[in-house]
Amino acid sequence: MKLFPRVLLMLLALLPLTACAASPSTPLTEGKDYEVVANPGPFAPLAGKIEVVEVFGYTCPHCAHFEPQLEAWAAKLPADVRFTAVPAAFGGYWDSYARAFYAAEQVGVLKRSHADMFKALHEQRSLPVQNVSPQELATFYANYGVQPERYMEALRSQQVDDKVKAARNFAQRVQVPGTPALIVNGKYLVRGATFDDTLRIASALVARERSAGKAR
């Protein structure tokens, strides 16, 4: 799978936000601000909810930089919007950390550990990006009160297998070009030039979906 060129993203990150981000009132343009998903459908449809999915990778430095801003944005979403983080299962070490995400969810520590996993990889460097072992992951999650044996059991469970498969199938179906990627209601793939721009576009697409729902 083709990923966003890191050099381009690094250069964009150095630009002032006002240089790339349009005004919140700027009309959206297909092909510039978003792509229409050719094979649409939410990741986990729920009646009465507009879904916003982030396809992310713990090992992705851009995802780590985006996380605090995204978390603050998601916390303020209206009640009719459901935000869902979906780990990218692109193979190799991506899959290892996708499994780590779902195992943490299964043992009930995901909310407490999610942001810390980014810090462990990108700030503290206490976990390896590649070739992380189940034992290393179990040691990390032991910090949240999870017995290593229990975590290892979750990590190797059929439930986690099924969730990683579903995450992989979703990313392939909506054709995410890299991480982080926001998909609104399974219909629109956001194409922001900066993190601010990405969230502005996502908010506008959520409003569009809300209006479309009222019109039906």
Order of alpha helices (4+ residues) and beta strands (2+ residues): alpha-alpha-beta-beta-alpha-beta-alpha-alpha-alpha-alpha-alpha-beta-beta-alpha
